[in-house]
Amino acid sequence: MTDAQTPPKLAPGTLRVIPLGGLGDVGRNMTAFEIDGQIALVDCGVLFPEDHHPGVDLILPALDYLDDRLDDIVALVLTHGHEDHIGAVPYLLKRRNDIPVYGSKLTLAFVAGKLREHRIREFTLDAVEEGEILEIGNFDFEFLAVNHSIPDALAVAIRTKAGLVLHTGDFKMDQLPLDGRITDLRGFARLGDEGVDLFMADSTNAEVPGFTTPEKDVVPAIERVFDAAKGKLIVACFASHVHRVQQVLDMAVKHDRKVVYVGRSMVRNMATARDLGYLHVPAGTLIELKEIDRYPVDKVVIVSTGSQGEPMAALSRIANREHPVIEVGKGDTVLLASSLIPGNENSVYRVINGLTRLGANVVHKGNALVHVSGHASAGELLYCYNILRPRNAMPIHGEVRHLVANGKLAEQTGVPSERVIVAGDGDVIDLKAGIAKKVGSIDASYIFVDGSTVGDISESIMDRRILGEEGFISVITVVDLHNRRIVSGPEIQARGIAEGDSVFEDVRTRTADALTTAMRDGVDDAYRLQQVTRRTVGQWASKSLRRRPMIVPVVVTT
């Protein structure tokens, strides 16, 4: 995002569109629509941190922009139940818990579970269905079915006196979807005949030519994995990918394997999907994790979280030999049934290397057709532009290269280049009389979440509230990976902790011992050693200091 440029006062009858996240990153999707003093929000998701975000658990959209306007919000509309579209809802409702939230039945069920986890007990969730039209304040919302990698996804058409906007959410045009629910192209065409003033289309696959591979094409590859697996079999995927889990369940039944879910979000989401009828589980298929030792290893399939290499997810803990129940070794198979989210490559390959080092056969999208995208490729986007014939186009959801590629597709189908707005987070776009244009920008900086603490990049990741309340500890260690020994350190520096330097002698010894043990056990990369450091120091601080300081471990390898 460029430096903020104060936008002009919003004129009556003009629709203002402000992306608060999702433009430039694959995640934290959220857009604010404002007209005549009322604000409607579409999506409220999170972005997962990368290696250069130490100590950060989640990254939120620019919710601070809404702090002075909370009473003006008339609706939050959710397009589907993926974390990058719903994960920040609790953080918004903690600011005002009576904002009406609209979405499909499955989406809202996932949201309700998250709100309960955050101890938000009073909230308003209103389920909507495809084809439904709602009039809410100065906005009319029409919901259209779209196909995605999760059931019950919706596009939303927003009608105001300034014009008609179509926001696709995440979508693709699979013509033979597993659940039989296709994207409502007849509805898109009808909106095109009505006149779409602004088309906001998913850009994630805009660089990919042709059409996205159908979900059904994954089945043969998954079956080959089941056929070849003679030992333990672990399948890792998104905790909300109901379709993929259904495929695994069906294959497990065919191969006489029991299924166990691993990972809190996987257990919760699949139970929800089953209760609502979106997931069909044959009787006697599921077992509890505590029952796993009762069955031969070749009679169980483990469905796990952690396909993106998240450090605390089940698969990473298994790869690091830190899971309390599950171990992998020679003869075992791990299937990563998901795509790589841009930015997660290092984390995912770190997990793949860790599993391979333990002797497992790792099957992933790079070496087998075990996952297909949930996003429309260039051919599908061209099709949509042609049937909609929008007056203006504003690509959404993707990195800059994806947005630019989507904008070029719009131009190829006849949208004038001056009417194609490749915006960034915080850009302010006004729509009036069929013309959309950028008029300024607001600060849409990252908001970091570290545990239960929310911080702003303007005060750095080491937020002053953390320093004041819990403290900050940095740990620097130089190691020789070849000889598996510590060269220097651990050197510990602390802020916001009043105890003298001598209090850290114990944790220095503990950390050094933990790092040496990890290296002798085969840990041979700095990232995993940093995780060992963080865990050791965190446990010590919790027990000895009764604090949860921010811990920034640095491991330098020689």
C-alpha positions, 0 to 999 in steps of 0.5 A: 500500500502507498502512503495514506492520502486523505480521501475527500468527504464522501458525497451523497449517493456515492458508494465508497469501496475500501479494501481493508485486506486481501489485496497484495496478500493471499489472506486477511480478506475484507472490504468495506462498502459505504454509502450515505453514512452506512457501512457494509462489510464483506468478509473478515479474514486472517493472514498467516505469518511468514518466517519474518514475523517472529512471535506472531500468530495471526495478522488481521485486516485493518480493523482500526479504520472501523473503530470510529465508525462501529455504530455505522456498520449495518452488516458483515457478509461472509462469502464462505468459511475459510480462515482467510475470510472468517478468521478475524470475525471474533476480533471485530465482534470484540469491538462491537458484538451486535454487528449482524453477521450474514452467511451460509449455514455452514459458514456461520456454524464455523464462525459460531465455533470460533466465537465460543472459543473466544468467549463471545457469548452474545452475537447475531448470526443470520443464515442466508441461502443462494437466491435470497435477497435482503434489504439492509439499510442502504444496501440490497444484497443478493446471494448467488451460489458459487463453487469453491473448495468448501461447501456453501460458498456464495457470491454477493451482489450489492445494489445501492443507489450508486450502482450494482457491485458483484463480489465473487468471493473465492470461486471456480467453475467446476462443472462436475463438483463433488456436491453437485452445486455449480457456480450460478452462471445464469445468475451472473448473466442475469446481473450482466443484463441488469448492468454490473457497475463494478465487478470484484473478482477472485484473482488467485489463479488469474495467471493460470491459463485455461480452466481449473482441474475438476475436483473429481480428477483427484480421486485416482491419485488419492486411490493410488496413495491408499493402494501403495500405503502399507504402513501408517497413512497420514493425510494433511489438508485444510481443516475446512476442506470438507470435500477433500475429507469426504474423498478420504473417508470414502477411500478409507472405507474402500480400503478397510481403514478407520479414520481419526481426526487430529488437530482441534480445528479439524475435529471441530469443523468436521463434526460441524459439517457432519451434523449439518449434513455436508459430510457423510461418514459411514457408521463405524468409520471414525475412531478417537485418537486415544483408540489408535493403538488398538488397530494395526498401523495399516488399518488406520488413516489419520486426517491431520491439520498442518498442510501449510507447515504451521509450527503448532499444527499437528503435522509440524509436531509430528515432523519434529517428533513432538506429537504426544501420540503419533510418530512416523518412520520408514514405511509410513506415508504422508499425503499433503492434500492441499495447495501451497499458499504463497508465502508458506513455501519455506514452512511446508518444505521444512515439514516435508524435509522433516518427514522425509528425514524420518523415513516417510514417503511424502506425496504432495502436489509437486509429485502427484495430482493430489490437490486441485485449486479452488479458484477460477483460472484465466479461462473462467475469469474471461468467461465471467467478464464476457457474460457480465460486461462490467463497466468497471473492474477491480480485481480482489484476493491475491498478490500484486501479480495476480491482481495485475493479471486479472486486470489484463484479462478484464481489458482483453474482454473490452473493459477500458483500461482506465476503468480497471482498478488494480488497487491495494489495501487501504485504497479508496475507490468511489463509484458514482454514475457508472464510473469508479475511480481511486480518490485517496487511501487510508492506513491499512497496516497489518495488525498482529496477534500474538496469543491473545494480544493484538498489536499494531505494526506502527509500534513494531511487533514488540507491542508496548502492551506486551513489554509493559505487561509481560516483558520481552526476551530475545535469545541468540545462539550460534551453532555448528550444525555439522558438528552438532554443537553450540559455538556461542550463547545462548545469549539472553536479553530481556526488557520489561522484566525486573529480575536481575541477570542471574535469574536467566542462568537456569534457562541458559543451561536448559536452552543449551541442553535442549538445543544440543539434544535436538541437534544430536537427534537430527534437527539440522535447520535454524528454524526448528532450533528456534522453535526449540528455543522458544518452547524451552524459554516459554515453559521456563518463563511460565513456571518461574516468572508466571509470565508470557513474555514475547520470545524472539529466538535467533539461531545463527548457523555456521 
